[in-house]
Amino acid sequence: MERLPVDTLVKKVTMIRWSPRKVKEAMDKTEELVNRILPILEQARQVVAEAKKIPCLPNYMTDRMSSLESDIESITGGVFRYSNTPFKGRLHNRIDYIRSELPKEDLAREQAEFDKLVAFFNGDTAKAEMTLNLGKPKPREVPKEQLAMGWITGKPEPNLASNETEFEGESDELLSEV
């Protein structure tokens, strides 16, 4: 009989305690709100650009206004002056980065499960959300997959509630040598 490698026999189980779907939804809402304020920030940038054209404006004021204009552009996005290539603003870049860091498989699995529950509850997302959360571990609860870690490592799990330490006997020996 042919032996299979261990990694094909034992599937690594990683359980995350947070909801990638909720993070994605939060980023979608954040992006929607950011898109609402971008036109206002663009108007502010245009006002600053016009203010820089005030006659007899000292250089130190023009410099400060240019800095303000650059700060607004870094948030809203724009076009690089030297290469004429467009760039996204910092807010959109941060949102995209957060989305790129979401675990794709967990997100897809949770979204599919949520969609099934929404269909089951005839569009009631609150009931679907509540049902989906029943399977998630509570914040201080240790997932079943991690309960055996003491057995795997050969060391007992640390008892954080106890004041005992591993080095209890050694400290007396070290003090007697001094």
C-alpha positions in Angstrom: 0.0 0.0 0.0 1.3 3.4 -1.0 1.9 5.9 1.8 0.7 9.4 1.3 2.6 12.4 2.6 1.4 13.7 6.0 0.4 17.1 4.7 -2.2 15.5 2.3 -3.6 13.4 5.1 -3.9 16.1 7.7 -5.5 19.3 6.6 -4.3 22.3 8.5 -7.2 23.9 10.2 -6.9 27.6 10.9 -9.8 29.3 12.5 -10.0 33.1 12.6 -12.1 34.7 15.3 -13.1 37.8 13.2 -15.3 38.2 10.2 -13.6 39.0 6.9 -17.0 39.7 5.5 -17.7 42.4 8.1 -14.4 44.0 7.4 -15.1 44.0 3.7 -18.5 45.5 4.3 -17.0 48.2 6.6 -14.4 49.1 3.9 -17.2 49.3 1.3 -19.1 51.7 3.5 -15.9 53.7 4.2 -15.2 54.0 0.5 -18.7 55.2 -0.1 -18.3 57.9 2.5 -14.8 58.9 1.2 -16.2 59.2 -2.3 -18.9 61.6 -0.9 -16.3 64.0 0.6 -13.8 63.9 -2.3 -15.7 66.5 -4.4 -15.7 68.9 -1.3 -11.9 68.4 -0.9 -11.4 69.0 -4.6 -13.3 72.3 -4.3 -11.1 73.2 -1.3 -8.0 72.5 -3.4 -9.2 74.7 -6.2 -9.9 77.5 -3.7 -6.3 77.2 -2.5 -5.0 77.2 -6.1 -6.9 80.4 -6.8 -5.7 82.0 -3.6 -2.1 81.4 -4.7 -2.8 83.7 -7.6 -3.5 86.7 -5.4 -1.3 89.6 -6.5 1.8 90.5 -4.4 1.4 87.4 -2.3 4.7 86.8 -0.4 6.6 83.6 -1.2 6.2 82.2 2.3 2.4 82.3 1.9 2.6 80.7 -1.5 4.8 77.9 -0.1 2.3 77.2 2.7 -0.6 77.2 0.3 1.3 74.8 -2.0 1.9 72.5 1.0 -1.9 72.6 1.8 -2.7 71.9 -1.9 -0.3 68.9 -1.9 -1.8 67.6 1.3 -5.3 67.7 -0.2 -4.0 66.0 -3.4 -2.3 63.3 -1.4 -5.7 62.5 0.2 -7.9 62.9 -2.9 -5.5 61.6 -5.6 -4.4 63.5 -8.7 -1.8 63.6 -11.4 2.0 63.6 -10.8 3.3 66.9 -12.1 6.5 65.5 -13.7 5.2 62.3 -15.3 1.6 63.2 -15.8 0.5 59.8 -14.5 -2.6 59.6 -12.3 -2.4 58.3 -8.7 -4.9 57.3 -6.1 -5.2 59.2 -2.9 -4.0 57.9 0.4 -7.5 57.1 1.6 -8.3 54.9 -1.3 -4.9 53.3 -1.1 -5.4 52.4 2.6 -8.9 50.9 1.9 -7.5 48.9 -1.0 -4.6 47.6 1.2 -7.0 46.5 3.9 -9.1 44.7 1.3 -6.0 43.0 -0.1 -5.0 41.6 3.3 -8.4 39.8 3.9 -8.1 36.0 3.8 -9.7 35.3 0.4 -10.8 31.8 1.1 -12.4 32.6 4.4 -14.1 35.7 2.9 -15.6 33.6 0.1 -16.7 30.9 2.4 -18.3 33.2 4.9 -20.0 35.3 2.1 -21.4 32.1 0.6 -22.7 30.9 3.9 -24.2 34.3 4.7 -25.9 34.4 1.3 -27.4 31.0 1.9 -28.7 32.1 5.3 -30.2 35.3 3.8 -32.0 33.3 1.2 -33.2 30.9 3.9 -34.5 33.7 6.1 -36.2 35.4 3.1 -33.9 38.4 3.0 -33.7 39.0 6.7 -30.0 39.9 7.1 -30.3 40.4 10.9 -31.4 36.7 11.4 -28.7 35.5 9.0 -26.1 37.5 10.9 -27.2 36.2 14.2 -27.2 32.6 12.9 -23.8 33.0 11.4 -22.3 34.4 14.7 -23.5 31.3 16.6 -20.7 29.3 15.1 -17.9 31.8 15.9 -15.9 31.4 19.1 -16.5 34.1 21.8 -13.7 36.6 22.3 -12.0 34.7 25.2 -13.0 31.2 24.2 -10.2 28.9 22.9 -11.1 27.2 19.6 -11.2 23.4 19.7 -8.3 23.2 17.3 -6.0 24.9 19.8 -7.0 22.9 22.8 -4.6 20.1 22.0 -1.5 22.4 21.6 -0.2 21.4 25.0 -0.3 17.8 23.9 1.5 18.5 20.6 4.3 20.6 22.2 4.7 18.3 25.2 4.4 21.3 27.5 1.3 22.1 29.5 -0.6 25.2 28.6 0.4 28.1 30.7 -2.0 29.0 33.5 -2.1 32.7 33.3 -4.4 33.0 36.3 -1.8 31.3 38.5 1.2 33.1 40.1 3.4 30.1 39.7 6.3 30.2 37.3 8.5 27.6 35.6 11.6 28.8 37.3 10.3 28.6 40.9 13.0 26.2 42.1 15.8 27.7 40.1 15.4 31.2 41.7 16.2 29.7 45.2 19.4 28.1 43.8 20.5 31.3 42.1 20.0 33.3 45.3 22.0 30.9 47.4 25.0 31.2 45.1 25.1 35.0 45.6 
